[in-house]
Amino acid sequence: MESLLQEIPVAPLIQTLIGVIGIVAATVLASLILRLVAFKVVGSLASKTSTTLDDQLLKTTRPYLSSLVAVIGLSVLFDFLQGRYPQYLGEETAHTLDGLIFGIEVFLVAILLVKVISTILKWYGDEVGNHTENSFGREFVPLLERTVKTVIIVLALLIVMDNLGIDIKGLIAVLGIGSLAVALAAQDTLANMIGGFTIMIDRPFRAGDMVQLTDGSRVIVHEIGIRSTKFLTFDNTLEIVPNAELVKSTVHNISYPAPRVRVVIDVGVGYDSDIAQVRNVMLKEAAQHPNILSEPEPKFYFKNFGDSSLDVSLRCQVKRPEDHRHTSSELREQVLNRFRAEGIEIPFPQLVVTMVKGASDESNG
C-alpha cells in the first residue's frame, strides 16, 4: 500500500488520509461481503442438507468471524499509521499496543475454535443420546468439551505472552510438573475414564443387555458411565463396577448378537419310564408356554444313565433376557404337574445293598 500511496501526487498528510480511508473501506467491504454474501450462500446450502450440524456451526461462528475481520482491519490500520508516523509513539508503547491487538486476534481465533468444537461435540452428544440408550456419550461430551476449552485457552494465553516478550519456559515447566502431579493423583480416575471410552468404542454390551460377570452372576446392563458401569441384579439391586476392572475381565454377553436366552430344564426320571413319553410330554409343555420361541424349536436330550435316574434335558429359548427366570420356573412347574398326571416318576437318590446269605457265616467259622 505504501508504494501505491507514494505514486499519488499529493501531500503526505493527504496520502495518509487516503490510506486510512482505504483500509477502513476495505474492512467494511470485507465485513459486508462476509455477512451478505458468504453467510447467505452458505446458509442457503446448509438449509438444504439433512443434518443440523452445518446450520448450528454457521449460527455459532457468524458473530466471531465478523469481529475477527474488524480486528484484522484495526491491526492493518495500526501498522500503517505506525509505519508512517513512528515518532508519535515510543517503541515500547507501540510494541504494547501491537501485542494487545495481536492478543485480541488470538483470543478471537481461540474462541472461534472453542465454539466450533463445542458445537460439534454437543451435536454429537445429542445424536448419541437420541440413538442409544446408554448415557456415556452424554456424560463424556461435556467433560471432553471442558478439556478442549481449557487446552485452547491456555495455548492462546501462552502465545500472547510469548508475543509480548514474557518468558514462558518456566510457566510451561510448572504446568508440566503440575499436570504430572494431577495425573499421578488421579490415575485411578483416568484409568476408569479410559476404560469407559474403550467400552464406548468397542461396544461389548449395551444398556438392556444381559451379561454374565466373572463371578458367574447374570445381570442386566443398567447404565454405562464415564467412571463405572452399573448393572441391575435379579434381586433388584444395583451393582457398580469400575470401568478399569471391567475392561480387564471376561464378560459374557448373553443378549448379543441376538437377545434370545436359552432355558434349560434338567430332570431325572425313573428307570422304568418310557423315554418317548417323557420326550413328548416335555416338548408339548414347552410348545404350550407363550414365552417359548418356536424358532429355534425346543430340543429334547437323553443325557445320561444316572445312579438313580435317567437324566434328560429340555433346551429352548425365550425372546427377552428378562423372561428367562420366571419362564424357567413356570416351565418346570408345568413339567412336574404333567409328570405326576402321566405317572412318570422323578426318583429320589437310591442305593441298593445286596446281602449274600452265608458269606458272614463262613467268615465266622
TATARA-V518323 format. One record per backbone hydrogen bond with DSSP energy under -1.0 kcal/mol. NH is the residue of the N-H (numbers start at 0). CO is the residue of the C=O. If there is no record, write none. Layout:
nh->(NH & NH)
co->(CO & CO)
This chain:
nh->(4 & 5 & 7 & 9 & 14 & 15 & 16 & 17 & 18 & 19 & 20 & 21 & 22 & 23 & 24 & 25 & 26 & 27 & 28 & 29 & 30 & 31 & 32 & 33 & 34 & 35 & 36 & 37 & 38 & 40 & 41 & 42 & 43 & 44 & 45 & 46 & 48 & 55 & 56 & 57 & 58 & 59 & 60 & 61 & 64 & 65 & 66 & 67 & 68 & 69 & 70 & 71 & 72 & 73 & 74 & 75 & 76 & 77 & 78 & 79 & 80 & 81 & 82 & 83 & 84 & 87 & 93 & 94 & 95 & 96 & 97 & 98 & 99 & 100 & 101 & 102 & 103 & 104 & 105 & 106 & 107 & 108 & 109 & 110 & 111 & 112 & 113 & 114 & 115 & 116 & 117 & 118 & 119 & 120 & 121 & 122 & 123 & 124 & 125 & 126 & 127 & 128 & 129 & 130 & 131 & 138 & 139 & 140 & 142 & 143 & 144 & 145 & 146 & 147 & 148 & 149 & 150 & 151 & 152 & 153 & 154 & 155 & 156 & 157 & 158 & 159 & 160 & 161 & 162 & 163 & 164 & 165 & 171 & 172 & 173 & 174 & 175 & 176 & 177 & 178 & 179 & 180 & 181 & 182 & 183 & 184 & 185 & 189 & 190 & 191 & 192 & 193 & 194 & 195 & 196 & 197 & 198 & 199 & 200 & 201 & 202 & 207 & 208 & 210 & 211 & 212 & 215 & 218 & 219 & 220 & 221 & 222 & 224 & 228 & 229 & 230 & 231 & 232 & 235 & 238 & 240 & 242 & 245 & 246 & 248 & 251 & 253 & 254 & 260 & 262 & 264 & 266 & 268 & 269 & 272 & 277 & 278 & 279 & 280 & 281 & 282 & 283 & 284 & 285 & 286 & 287 & 292 & 298 & 300 & 302 & 303 & 305 & 309 & 310 & 311 & 312 & 313 & 314 & 315 & 317 & 322 & 323 & 326 & 327 & 328 & 329 & 330 & 331 & 332 & 333 & 334 & 335 & 336 & 337 & 338 & 339 & 340 & 341 & 343 & 358 & 361 & 362 & 363 & 364)
co->(0 & 1 & 4 & 7 & 10 & 11 & 12 & 13 & 14 & 15 & 16 & 17 & 18 & 19 & 20 & 21 & 22 & 23 & 24 & 25 & 26 & 27 & 28 & 29 & 30 & 31 & 32 & 32 & 33 & 36 & 37 & 38 & 39 & 40 & 41 & 42 & 45 & 51 & 52 & 53 & 54 & 55 & 56 & 57 & 60 & 61 & 62 & 63 & 64 & 65 & 66 & 67 & 68 & 69 & 70 & 71 & 72 & 73 & 74 & 75 & 76 & 77 & 78 & 79 & 80 & 84 & 89 & 90 & 91 & 92 & 93 & 94 & 95 & 96 & 97 & 98 & 99 & 100 & 101 & 102 & 103 & 104 & 105 & 106 & 107 & 108 & 109 & 110 & 111 & 112 & 113 & 114 & 115 & 116 & 117 & 118 & 119 & 120 & 121 & 122 & 123 & 124 & 125 & 126 & 127 & 134 & 135 & 136 & 138 & 139 & 140 & 141 & 142 & 143 & 144 & 145 & 146 & 147 & 148 & 149 & 150 & 151 & 152 & 153 & 154 & 155 & 156 & 157 & 158 & 159 & 161 & 160 & 167 & 168 & 169 & 170 & 171 & 172 & 173 & 174 & 175 & 176 & 177 & 178 & 179 & 180 & 181 & 185 & 186 & 187 & 188 & 189 & 190 & 191 & 192 & 193 & 194 & 195 & 196 & 197 & 198 & 220 & 205 & 218 & 251 & 216 & 212 & 210 & 231 & 208 & 229 & 229 & 227 & 240 & 222 & 238 & 219 & 236 & 232 & 230 & 228 & 226 & 241 & 242 & 245 & 211 & 209 & 209 & 317 & 315 & 313 & 311 & 309 & 344 & 269 & 273 & 274 & 275 & 276 & 277 & 278 & 279 & 280 & 281 & 282 & 283 & 316 & 314 & 312 & 310 & 310 & 308 & 268 & 303 & 266 & 300 & 264 & 298 & 262 & 260 & 319 & 320 & 322 & 323 & 324 & 325 & 326 & 327 & 328 & 329 & 330 & 331 & 332 & 333 & 334 & 335 & 336 & 337 & 338 & 355 & 357 & 358 & 359 & 360)
